[in-house]
Amino acid sequence: MLSFRAMCVVLLVLHAGAVSASPNEERVGTFMAEEKRVTRLDVPANDKVALLAAAYAAVRSDLRFPDAAKEQDDGDLALLYRAADVASFYTSDRRYALDMLALATELQRRNLLTARQQRDTYLALVASRAYAPAKAWRERTRLTGIREADYELRTGVDERRSVELKLTEHGVEAVPFDVPPGPFVLVVTHPLCHFSQYAQDFIERNPALRNALQGHIKWVAVQQREPDMQAFRDWNDGHASIQIGQIYDISAWPIERQWETPVFYFFKDGRIVANIVGWPREGRAKELFAAMALAGFEGVESMR
């Protein structure tokens, strides 16, 4: 007959087996640990995105959404939603936003959907340019408290090309973009970025610099989780000389993904010759003028 101590050991072993992690718990746990590791790496953002995409691919490798969502218990459903949410946040990949939608739809069916999940699903769909599912989700879940996205583009989108979402007096237009020949500067920014505003103020205060860049510079923001383009409307209404558009899909543009703003890319005949990341309050005039010279801008000395 087992002693009391031995029986306790047996019960503990049996209990540990009963509550062992499910395959999904293990996969999501591994993914979340990888997310922590990757975001701390001192590597380009493009490399981080690739590593996170590979890690999430391991999570969803044998899952076929939307049907897979119905097969999960409540705990795994919430875990898989969290993983898809993180993957979508960093990559803006439409596939991952649609995974979120499938999982959120099942959470809603079970009356488990939180207000945060309802909102984040919508914003992820908008960021990934899945406009029709975003609109349907908003209407089906009666989402409130957040402005409605600009779904109706006045022009079609060739997703194989670099495309800018441009505000016009008639609405939002999808405009193809190609880097022109000669010197050109592409600035990744955001209307609410105060570091970008330091750079914009510096350019505006230097007439020679402003004139040299006129017609040779474009300001754009990367796709991200924001409900609409109101911040862009507000900025553009007050800054006629520095209009900011929005990148439709960063993966189709001839630049690397960055998680900082502003980022200046200097092109010479379509090829990047220099870039500047960030613009502190004291500025980066020396680097700016050096990069402009490399790109082939004339009269740089007179701008210093």
N, C-alpha and C positions, 0 to 999 in steps of 0.2 A: 504494500500500500504506500502511495506517495506521501511524503511529509507535506506539511502545510507550506513550507518554503518552496518545495519542488512544484507543488500545484500552482503557486503564484507565478513561478517562472513560466510554466506551460501556458497559463492564461495570458500572460504578457506577450508571449510569442504568438499565440493565436490572435490576439487583438492587433498586434503589429501587422500580421498578414491580412487581417480583415480591412485595415485602413491604409494599406499600401497604395501608393500613387497610381492613378490610372495612366495609360499610355499618353493621353492628352495632357494630363498634369505634368508628366515628365517632359514632354516635348515643349510645352509652353514655358515651363520653368527654365529649360535650356535656352529657349529663345530670349526670355527676359534677361537672363544672365549675359547672353551675348549682346543684347542691346546696351546694357551697362558698360560692357567692355569696349564695344565699338565706339560709342559716343565719347569715350575718353581718349581714344587713339589720336595721335598727332599725324593724321593723314588727310588728304583732300576729301571733301564732302562726297564727291562722286564715288570714292572707294568705300566710304562708310555706307552709302546707300547700297552699293553692290553687296557688301558683306551682310547687311540687314536683310536684303532681299533673299539671299541664299539661305540665311537662317530661317526666315519665314517659310521658304519653300519646303524646308524639312517638316515644318508644322503641318502644312496643308498637303503634303505629298500624296496621301491616299484618301483625301477627303474630296468629295465631289459635291460642291454646293450648287443649288440650294438644298438638295435632298439630304446631304450630310448633316445639316443643322437639325433636322427632325429626328435624327438618330441619337443625339447626345442627351445625357441627363442634364439637369439644371446647372450643376456645377461646371461641367465641361463646356456647356454652352456659353456660360459667362467667361470662362477662361479663354476659349477660342475667340470670342468677341474682343477681348482685351488684346490678344496677340495681333489680330487683324487691324485693330485700331492703331496700335503702335507702328505696324508695318506701313499702313496707309499714311500716317502722319509724316513719317520721314521720307517716303518715296512719292506720294501722290499718285501711286499706281492705281489705275482704274480697276484692275482685277481685285485688289485688296479692298477697295471701297465697296465693290459688289459682294465680297465675302462678308463685310460688315453688314450690308443690307440683308443678306440671307439669314445671318445669325440674329440680327435685330428683329427681323420679321417673325422668327420663331420665338424670340423672347417676348415680343408683343402678344403673340398667340397664347402664350402661357401666362400672360399678365405679369411678366417679370421685367419688362422694359422700364428703365429709369429715364427720367427727363434728360439726364446727361447723355445717355446712349442715343436717345431720340435726336438730340441736337447734333451730336458728333457724327452720327450716320449721315445726316443731311449735309453737313459741312464737308465731310470727306467726299461725298458724291459730287458736290459742286466743285471742289478742288481738283478732282480727277476728270472733270468735264463730262460726267455722266448726268447730263442735264435732265433728260426725260425721267430716269429713275428718281432723281432728286425731287423733281416736281411731283411725281406720283407719291413718293414717300411723305412729302410735306402735306399733301392733301389727305392721304389716307390716315395719317396719325394726327392730323389737325394741329400741326406744329405752330406755336405762337411764340411771341417774345423775341423774334429774330426776323430781320428784314428778308424779303424774298429775293432770290438770286435773279440775275439778268439772264434768263434762259434763252430768250428769243434773239439769236444772232441774225443780223440782217444779211449776212453772206454765209455761204457754206465754208466748210473747213477741210482743207487737204492736210490730213494729219501727218503726211510724210514730209511736210515742209515746215520751216520756221514760221510760226503764225503769231501775230500780235492781236490781242483784243484791244480795239481802239474805240474810245468814246467819241461819238459824233453827235450833232444836234438831233439826229434821227434815232439814235440808239447805239448799241454796241455792234461794231463790225469786226469780222475776222479778216485781218489784212496780212497776206504773205509778206515775209521780209527776207531780203538777201543783203548781205554786207556789200556795200558799193565799192568800186575800185578806188584806189588812192588812200589817203589817211582817213580813219574813221574811229570813233569812240563809242562803245556800247557800255552803258552804265546800268548795272543791276541795283535797284533802289527800292524804296517804298515811300508813299506820301507821308507816312507817320514816323519815318526814321529821322531822328534829329541829327545823327551823324551825316546823313545825306544832305540835310538842310545846310550844314556847315559848308559842304562842298559847293552846293548850289549858290549860297551867298558869296563864296569866294569868286566863283565864275562871274556872277552878276556884277560884282564890284570892280572887275577888271575888264574894261571895254575892249582892249586889244584881244584878250583871251576869249571873251564872249563872241567877238566877231569872227575869230579864227575857227571857233567850234560851230558856228551857225551853219546848219546844213550838213555837218559832219559828226553829229552826235545824236544818240537815241537813248532815252531813259525808259527803262521797263522794270516791272516787278515780276518776280517768279510767282507761279501758281501757289496758293496756300489756302488754308481754311478760313476764308472770310465770306460772309453771306452774299455780298454784292460789291459793286464798284463805287459805292458812295464816297469813300475816302478819296478815290481818284477824281471823281467829279468835283469835290470840294477843292482839291489841290489845283486841278487844271483850270478851274474858274478863276483862281487868283494868281496864276502864274502862266501867262500867255507864252513866254519864251522857253519854259521848261515843262512840256507836256509829258505826262507819264502814262504809258500803256501797261498792259499785263500780258505776260507770256502765256500762250495757250498750253503748251507742253514743253517743258524745259529740255526733255530728252531729244527734241528735234532741233535745238538751237546749237550754234557752233561755239558754245562756251561750256565751262565746267560749272556744275552745281556748287553754290556757296551758301552757307548758313549765316553769313555776315553781310551787312550792307553799310555803305555802298561798295560795289566792286566795279572798277574801271577796266575794261578790256580795250586795248589799243590795237587796231588793225592796220596793216599796210597791204593794200591790194588783196584783201580777203583773208590774210593770215595774221594770227595774233602774234605781236612782237613784244608785248609787255602787258602787265596788269598791276593794279594797285588795289589792295584790300583794305577797306576802312578809311575813315577821314576824321581824325581827332580834332578837337577844337583848335589846336595850333596849326592844323592843316598839313598838307603834304605837297606843298608847291614845288619843291625841288624835284621830287619823284614825278610829279605831273608833267613838268616841262621836259624832263629827260625822256619820259615815255612818248610825249608828243613829237619830240625830235626823231626818235626811233621810227615812229609811224610815218614820218615824212611831212609833218606840218611845217609850213614856212614861217619865218619871222618869229621864231620862238624866243630869241634873245630879247626882242622888244617887249615881250610880255612879262618878263621877270620883275 
